[in-house]
Each structure stands twice: as structure tokens, then as C-alpha cells.
Amino acid sequence: MPILQIWVLAILSVFNSTTSSELGTPEDGQNEARPPVQRQYAFAFRMKHLYLIAGVAGLGIVAATTDIGQSAAIAQRVGWGFLVILGIFAIEFLVDVISWQYTFENIPTRPKWTYRLWQIKMIGEALNLVLAAGHFGGEPVKALLLKKRVGLTYGEAIASLVLARTVITMSLVIFLAFGLLAAAGIPQIGDAERTAAAFGFGGFCIAIALFFLIQRLRLTSVVTRTIFRGRLAAKLAPMLEHLHKLENRLVTFYTQRPLKLAISLAFAFSNWVFGVTTIYFTFYFLGHDVTFQEAWVIEAFTQMVRASTFFIPASIGAQESAFVLVITAITGNPALGLAVAIVRRGREIVWICLGLAIGWRMEAFGPTNKMQLKPSKPKGAALT
């Protein structure tokens, strides 16, 4: 799951900042924590290239077992409807940004802040899809932009990224649960497929629950303090302190900001519903009607596969296989499944180009242009 990559990124960022007295400060200075874009990620980059090769191989298998010519002909029927699909996805993306916005302690929920976060997310997500490093590529850039363009500390930025991924994954669990219920009412889906989906969903839920408990109970700090003792503990004291601060930020949000958590979760869930709407209209413009229930099952199955194959950049091959499998089960037409996958990839390519264009225009690594943050509430003192 992408959230595991974000947590690894957070831990590596803590190691990067052991030479500073604070996990980033709003002011520039010699003791400022270094950006979480370091050579420690070189191993992850190399592994991602191997995963990319595996994904491309999987894509080749899908192409070899499906009528590509027929799929391309079906995909071309989308016509001007592609603009409608882009419009729906634009709303979906905006809703996701608003969900992220509610995870910050001192960023207002006003439109100008939403727009700034939208820019940062556009750039980061484009890099997540383009780079073979997956979320090790775009998330550090988001943290850097939050520091340079918004004025957050690296600790606050990393905490917001972990919180955002946790919330979106929690909402995904709810979304997938409704997907399983919807699948039970579709006769074309057999018992074997439902059983496999149920087992996959169960494993997904267990992983998410464990990861949430790791954050909520501060288990990373507990384990590291138990393992590292004596002289080694003294040397690693700054790192352990920074890690403790990061976990405090997460726990404080979960325990002291229940309303913001609920609002963020609601927006995150609506993000998935807009994804179902995109599938529904994709079929409509391709000339093959499906019910909203069937569209929900298709999107839920695809997202579960994407979450399970997070280690493959952009889930290349895996996403296409998911569309072909689930749409073939429902409609009996594998070429239609690949056509829907082609339209989805086309949408992603447009969004990538837009994100990179925003990054170029924003001059992400140029002069700082920070916005005025609102002061933290006394209730959030534990976030320091």
C-alpha cells in the first residue's frame, strides 16, 4: 500500500534530521532539517525499476491475450466525452485536496489555501506516476514544497502526508466494503470471485488496522527505544526524539481533532464515489451501459488491485489486468475492459502533463514564496 511507503519516507526523514536540534524550523538556518530527498532512497529507486519491468511484462501479457485492435476501436468512441471524464476527475481530485487540507493543524480551509495545496498535489502526484520511484518520488517533493511555498516545518509536512494517506486508505476500506456488498447482487460474478475478493479485502483491512495501531500506540518509538540501548541509544537520541515528535503529531490529530478527522474522512470517501461516477460515464461514452452498482464493483476491484500492487509504478500492467478481469466477468467482453483501461491511462497522461506544467511554471525549486499560516490553537500544543 502507498501508505507504507509514506511511513518509510517519514522514518528516513527522521534519520536525515538527526544532526539538527529540531525537526525543521520555519526559519532558514544552519540547524534546519535537510529535505527528505536523499541518497537513502537509491535502493528504493533501483527496486522500483525491477517492479516497473515486471509491470510492463504484465501489460504485455494483457495485450497478447486481448484483441488490441478491437479495444482501440472501442476506446475511440469516447470522443468529446473524454472532456466530461476529465471534468469529473478534476472534481474528484479537488475533493481529495480538501480532504488533505483538513489534516493540517494551522492551514485555513479557505480557497486560496486549497488552490496552493492543489498545485503542490498536482506536482507531487505527477511525479509519483512518472518516476520509477513511485511514492518515493512525489511525496518528498510535496514535503519540500510545503516547506518552501507554505512555510511548514518538515515535521509538519511529513505528518500531513502520513495523515492524508491514512485517511484516504481508511475511506478506501469503507468503499471496498460497499463494493463487496454490491458484488453480492451481481449474478455474473461467481462464488469463486466473491470469495477471492473477500479474502483480499480481509487482508487489506488487517494491514490497515495494524498500520493505524502502529501510529496510534506509537509502536515505532516503543520498539526503537527497546532495541537501542546504552551508547547506541545515546547516539540515536536525536533521531528517537524526532520520531517521537512525529508520532505525537499523528496521535494528537487522531485524539484531539475528531471533527477534522471526520470531515477529512468524508471528503476522502466522496473521492472514491466520484471515481465510480467516472467509470459509469466512461462506459456511457463507449456505448456500453452499466448500472451504478456494477460501476462501483469495477472501481472497487481496480482500486483494491492498485493498492495491493503499490510497489509497481502507476500499477502498470496490474491496473489493466484488473479492468480486463472484472469487466470480462460482468460484461463478457475483455476488449471492452482493455478499452476502459486505455481511457483511464489517457486521463492519467493528461493529468501528468498538467502537473508537470504547473511544476515548471511554479518553479518549484526557485525562490521561496510562503503564505501566512494561522497560529496554532492552544489545544494543539502537543504538535510542536
C-alpha positions as CSV (number, residue, x, y, z in Angstrom):
1,M,0.0,0.0,0.0
2,P,1.2,3.5,-0.7
3,I,0.8,4.4,3.0
4,L,3.6,2.0,3.9
5,Q,5.9,3.9,1.5
6,I,4.9,7.2,3.1
7,W,5.7,5.8,6.6
8,V,9.1,4.5,5.4
9,L,9.7,8.0,3.9
10,A,8.8,9.5,7.3
11,I,11.3,7.3,9.1
12,L,14.1,8.0,6.6
13,S,13.4,11.7,7.0
14,V,13.8,11.4,10.8
15,F,17.3,9.8,10.2
16,N,18.1,12.6,7.8
17,S,17.4,15.2,10.5
18,T,19.4,13.7,13.4
19,T,22.0,16.4,13.1
20,S,19.6,19.2,13.8
21,S,18.1,20.3,17.1
22,E,14.6,20.4,15.7
23,L,12.7,18.5,13.0
24,G,12.7,21.6,10.8
25,T,12.0,25.2,11.8
26,P,10.1,27.8,9.9
27,E,13.2,29.9,9.6
28,D,16.0,29.1,7.3
29,G,19.2,28.3,9.1
30,Q,22.2,26.1,9.7
31,N,20.3,23.8,12.0
32,E,17.4,23.3,9.7
33,A,16.5,19.7,8.9
34,R,17.5,18.6,5.5
35,P,14.9,17.9,2.8
36,P,13.7,14.3,2.7
37,V,15.2,13.8,-0.8
38,Q,18.4,12.0,0.0
39,R,20.5,9.2,-1.3
40,Q,18.9,6.7,1.2
41,Y,16.2,6.3,-1.4
42,A,18.6,5.0,-4.1
43,F,17.9,1.4,-3.2
44,A,14.1,2.0,-3.4
45,F,14.7,3.6,-6.9
46,R,16.6,0.5,-8.1
47,M,13.9,-1.8,-6.8
48,K,11.2,0.3,-8.5
49,H,12.9,-0.3,-11.8
50,L,12.6,-4.0,-11.3
51,Y,8.9,-3.6,-10.4
52,L,8.5,-1.5,-13.5
53,I,9.9,-4.2,-15.7
54,A,7.5,-6.7,-14.0
55,G,4.6,-4.4,-14.6
56,V,5.5,-3.9,-18.3
57,A,5.7,-7.7,-18.7
58,G,2.2,-8.0,-17.2
59,L,1.0,-5.4,-19.6
60,G,2.4,-7.4,-22.4
61,I,0.5,-10.4,-21.3
62,V,-2.7,-8.5,-21.2
63,A,-2.1,-7.1,-24.7
64,A,-1.2,-10.6,-26.0
65,T,-4.4,-12.1,-24.7
66,T,-6.8,-9.4,-25.7
67,D,-7.8,-8.0,-29.1
68,I,-6.0,-4.7,-29.1
69,G,-7.5,-3.5,-32.4
70,Q,-11.0,-4.0,-31.1
71,S,-10.1,-2.4,-27.8
72,A,-8.6,0.7,-29.6
73,A,-11.7,0.9,-31.8
74,I,-14.0,0.9,-28.7
75,A,-11.8,3.4,-26.9
76,Q,-12.0,5.9,-29.8
77,R,-15.8,6.1,-29.3
78,V,-15.3,8.2,-26.2
79,G,-14.9,11.3,-28.4
80,W,-15.8,14.6,-26.7
81,G,-16.9,12.5,-23.7
82,F,-13.2,12.4,-22.7
83,L,-13.6,16.1,-21.6
84,V,-16.5,15.1,-19.4
85,I,-14.4,12.4,-17.9
86,L,-11.6,14.8,-17.2
87,G,-14.1,17.3,-15.6
88,I,-15.4,14.6,-13.3
89,F,-11.9,13.6,-12.4
90,A,-11.0,17.3,-11.7
91,I,-13.7,17.4,-9.1
92,E,-12.5,14.1,-7.7
93,F,-9.0,15.4,-7.4
94,L,-10.2,18.7,-5.8
95,V,-12.2,16.7,-3.2
96,D,-9.0,14.7,-2.4
97,V,-7.1,18.0,-1.9
98,I,-9.8,19.3,0.5
99,S,-9.6,16.0,2.5
100,W,-5.8,16.6,2.7
101,Q,-6.3,20.2,3.7
102,Y,-8.2,19.2,6.9
103,T,-5.2,17.2,8.2
104,F,-3.2,20.3,8.7
105,E,-3.1,22.0,12.1
106,N,-2.6,25.6,11.1
107,I,-3.6,25.8,7.4
108,P,-7.0,27.6,7.0
109,T,-9.7,25.9,4.9
110,R,-10.0,29.0,2.6
111,P,-10.0,28.7,-1.2
112,K,-6.6,30.3,-1.7
113,W,-5.0,27.7,0.5
114,T,-6.9,25.0,-1.3
115,Y,-5.5,26.3,-4.5
116,R,-1.9,26.3,-3.2
117,L,-2.3,22.7,-1.9
118,W,-3.9,21.7,-5.2
119,Q,-0.8,23.0,-7.0
120,I,1.5,21.0,-4.7
121,K,-0.5,17.9,-5.0
122,M,-0.7,18.1,-8.8
123,I,3.1,18.3,-9.0
124,G,3.7,15.5,-6.5
125,E,1.1,13.1,-8.0
126,A,2.5,13.7,-11.5
127,L,6.0,12.7,-10.2
128,N,4.5,9.7,-8.4
129,L,3.2,8.4,-11.7
130,V,6.2,9.4,-13.9
131,L,9.1,8.4,-11.8
132,A,10.0,4.8,-11.3
133,A,10.4,5.6,-7.6
134,G,6.7,5.6,-7.0
135,H,5.7,7.5,-3.9
136,F,9.4,7.9,-3.0
137,G,9.5,10.3,-5.9
138,G,6.5,12.6,-5.5
139,E,6.0,12.7,-1.7
140,P,9.4,14.2,-0.8
141,V,8.7,16.9,-3.4
142,K,5.4,17.6,-1.7
143,A,7.1,17.9,1.6
144,L,9.7,20.3,0.1
145,L,7.1,22.4,-1.5
146,L,5.1,22.6,1.8
147,K,8.3,23.9,3.4
148,K,9.2,26.4,0.7
149,R,5.8,27.5,-0.6
150,V,3.7,27.3,2.5
151,G,6.1,27.7,5.4
152,L,5.6,24.4,7.3
153,T,8.3,22.6,9.0
154,Y,9.4,19.3,7.5
155,G,8.0,17.5,10.6
156,E,4.6,19.1,9.9
157,A,4.8,18.4,6.2
158,I,5.7,14.7,6.7
159,A,3.0,14.3,9.3
160,S,0.4,15.7,7.0
161,L,1.4,13.3,4.2
162,V,1.1,10.3,6.6
163,L,-2.2,11.5,7.9
164,A,-3.6,12.1,4.4
165,R,-2.6,8.6,3.2
166,T,-4.0,7.1,6.4
167,V,-7.4,8.9,5.9
168,I,-7.7,8.0,2.2
169,T,-6.8,4.4,3.0
170,M,-9.4,4.2,5.8
171,S,-12.0,5.6,3.5
172,L,-10.9,3.0,0.9
173,V,-11.7,0.2,3.3
174,I,-15.3,1.6,3.7
175,F,-15.5,2.0,-0.1
176,L,-14.3,-1.6,-0.7
177,A,-16.8,-2.9,1.9
178,F,-19.7,-1.4,-0.1
179,G,-18.1,-2.9,-3.2
180,L,-18.3,-6.4,-1.7
181,L,-21.9,-5.9,-0.8
182,A,-22.6,-4.6,-4.4
183,A,-20.8,-7.6,-5.9
184,A,-23.1,-10.0,-4.0
185,G,-26.0,-8.6,-6.0
186,I,-24.4,-9.1,-9.4
187,P,-25.2,-12.7,-10.7
188,Q,-22.4,-12.6,-13.3
189,I,-19.8,-12.6,-10.6
190,G,-19.4,-16.2,-9.3
191,D,-18.8,-17.5,-5.8
192,A,-15.1,-18.1,-6.5
193,E,-14.6,-14.4,-7.5
194,R,-16.5,-13.2,-4.4
195,T,-14.5,-15.5,-2.1
196,A,-11.2,-14.3,-3.6
197,A,-12.3,-10.6,-3.2
198,A,-13.4,-11.2,0.4
199,F,-10.1,-12.8,1.3
200,G,-8.2,-9.9,-0.4
201,F,-10.4,-7.4,1.4
202,G,-9.8,-9.1,4.8
203,G,-6.1,-9.0,4.3
204,F,-6.3,-5.4,3.3
205,C,-8.3,-4.5,6.4
206,I,-5.8,-6.3,8.7
207,A,-2.9,-4.4,7.2
208,I,-4.6,-1.1,7.6
209,A,-5.6,-1.8,11.2
210,L,-2.1,-2.8,12.1
211,F,-0.6,0.3,10.5
212,F,-3.1,2.5,12.3
213,L,-2.2,0.9,15.6
214,I,1.5,1.4,14.9
215,Q,0.7,5.2,14.7
216,R,-1.9,5.3,17.5
217,L,0.2,3.4,20.0
218,R,3.5,4.9,19.0
219,L,4.9,1.4,18.4
220,T,7.7,2.6,16.2
221,S,9.1,4.7,19.1
222,V,8.5,1.9,21.6
223,V,10.3,-0.7,19.5
224,T,13.3,1.5,18.7
225,R,13.7,2.6,22.3
226,T,13.5,-1.1,23.4
227,I,16.1,-2.2,20.8
228,F,18.6,0.6,21.0
229,R,20.2,0.9,24.5
230,G,23.4,2.1,26.0
231,R,25.8,4.1,23.9
232,L,23.9,3.4,20.7
233,A,20.8,4.9,22.3
234,A,22.7,8.0,23.2
235,K,23.9,8.4,19.7
236,L,20.5,7.9,18.3
237,A,18.8,10.1,20.9
238,P,18.1,13.0,18.4
239,M,16.6,10.6,15.9
240,L,14.4,9.0,18.5
241,E,13.3,12.4,19.7
242,H,12.3,13.5,16.2
243,L,10.4,10.2,15.7
244,H,8.6,10.8,18.9
245,K,7.6,14.3,17.8
246,L,6.3,12.9,14.5
247,E,4.2,10.3,16.2
248,N,2.9,12.9,18.7
249,R,1.6,14.9,15.8
250,L,-0.3,11.9,14.4
251,V,-1.7,10.9,17.8
252,T,-2.8,14.4,18.6
253,F,-4.7,14.7,15.3
254,Y,-6.5,11.3,15.9
255,T,-7.4,12.1,19.6
256,Q,-7.9,15.9,19.7
257,R,-9.2,16.7,16.2
258,P,-12.1,14.2,15.8
259,L,-14.2,16.7,13.8
260,K,-11.4,17.5,11.3
261,L,-10.7,13.7,11.1
262,A,-14.4,13.0,10.3
263,I,-14.6,15.8,7.7
264,S,-11.4,14.7,6.1
265,L,-12.7,11.1,6.0
266,A,-16.0,12.2,4.5
267,F,-14.2,14.1,1.6
268,A,-11.9,11.1,1.1
269,F,-14.8,8.7,0.8
270,S,-16.6,11.0,-1.7
271,N,-13.4,11.0,-3.7
272,W,-13.9,7.2,-4.3
273,V,-17.6,7.8,-5.2
274,F,-16.5,10.3,-7.9
275,G,-14.3,7.5,-9.2
276,V,-17.3,5.3,-9.6
277,T,-19.1,8.1,-11.4
278,T,-16.1,8.3,-13.8
279,I,-16.4,4.6,-14.6
280,Y,-20.1,5.0,-15.2
281,F,-19.7,7.8,-17.7
282,T,-16.8,6.1,-19.3
283,F,-19.0,3.1,-20.2
284,Y,-21.7,5.5,-21.3
285,F,-19.5,7.3,-23.8
286,L,-18.1,4.0,-25.0
287,G,-21.6,2.9,-25.9
288,H,-21.9,0.2,-23.2
289,D,-24.3,0.9,-20.4
290,V,-23.6,-0.4,-16.9
291,T,-25.5,0.2,-13.7
292,F,-24.0,2.3,-10.9
293,Q,-23.8,-0.8,-8.8
294,E,-21.7,-2.5,-11.5
295,A,-19.6,0.6,-11.9
296,W,-18.9,0.6,-8.1
297,V,-17.8,-3.1,-8.2
298,I,-15.5,-2.3,-11.2
299,E,-13.9,0.7,-9.4
300,A,-13.6,-1.1,-6.1
301,F,-11.9,-4.2,-7.6
302,T,-9.5,-2.0,-9.6
303,Q,-8.6,0.2,-6.6
304,M,-8.0,-2.9,-4.4
305,V,-5.6,-4.3,-7.0
306,R,-3.9,-0.9,-7.3
307,A,-3.5,-0.7,-3.5
308,S,-2.1,-4.3,-3.5
309,T,0.4,-3.5,-6.3
310,F,1.6,-0.2,-4.9
311,F,5.2,-1.2,-5.5
312,I,4.7,-1.2,-9.3
313,P,5.0,2.4,-10.6
314,A,1.5,3.6,-11.6
315,S,0.4,-0.1,-11.2
316,I,1.3,-0.6,-14.9
317,G,0.0,-3.9,-16.1
318,A,-1.8,-4.6,-12.8
319,Q,-4.4,-1.9,-13.4
320,E,-5.0,-3.1,-17.0
321,S,-5.3,-6.7,-15.8
322,A,-7.8,-5.6,-13.1
323,F,-10.1,-3.8,-15.6
324,V,-10.0,-6.7,-18.1
325,L,-10.7,-9.3,-15.4
326,V,-13.6,-7.6,-13.6
327,I,-15.2,-6.2,-16.8
328,T,-15.0,-9.5,-18.5
329,A,-16.7,-11.1,-15.5
330,I,-19.5,-8.6,-15.7
331,T,-19.9,-8.0,-19.4
332,G,-18.2,-11.0,-21.0
333,N,-16.2,-8.6,-23.2
334,P,-12.4,-8.5,-22.5
335,A,-11.8,-5.9,-25.3
336,L,-14.2,-3.6,-23.5
337,G,-12.2,-4.0,-20.3
338,L,-8.9,-3.0,-22.1
339,A,-10.7,-0.1,-23.7
340,V,-11.7,1.3,-20.3
341,A,-8.1,0.8,-19.2
342,I,-6.9,2.8,-22.2
343,V,-9.3,5.7,-21.4
344,R,-8.1,5.7,-17.8
345,R,-4.5,5.8,-18.9
346,G,-5.3,8.6,-21.3
347,R,-6.8,10.6,-18.4
348,E,-3.7,10.0,-16.3
349,I,-1.4,11.1,-19.1
350,V,-3.3,14.4,-19.4
351,W,-3.1,14.9,-15.7
352,I,0.6,14.2,-15.6
353,C,1.3,16.7,-18.3
354,L,-0.8,19.3,-16.4
355,G,1.0,18.6,-13.1
356,L,4.5,18.9,-14.7
357,A,3.4,22.1,-16.4
358,I,2.3,23.5,-13.1
359,G,5.6,22.5,-11.5
360,W,7.6,24.2,-14.3
361,R,5.5,27.4,-14.0
362,M,5.7,27.3,-10.3
363,E,9.4,26.9,-10.4
364,A,9.2,24.5,-7.5
365,F,12.8,24.8,-6.5
366,G,13.0,28.6,-7.1
367,P,12.7,31.5,-4.6
368,T,10.6,30.9,-1.5
369,N,7.1,32.4,-1.6
370,K,5.5,31.5,1.7
371,M,1.9,32.2,2.7
372,Q,0.8,33.4,6.2
373,L,-0.1,30.5,8.4
374,K,-2.8,30.9,11.0
375,P,-1.5,30.5,14.6
376,S,-1.9,27.0,16.2
377,K,-4.6,26.6,18.7
378,P,-3.5,26.0,22.3
379,K,-5.2,22.6,22.1
380,G,-2.7,21.6,19.6
381,A,0.4,22.4,21.7
382,A,1.3,18.8,21.6
383,L,2.0,19.2,17.9
384,T,5.3,21.0,18.5
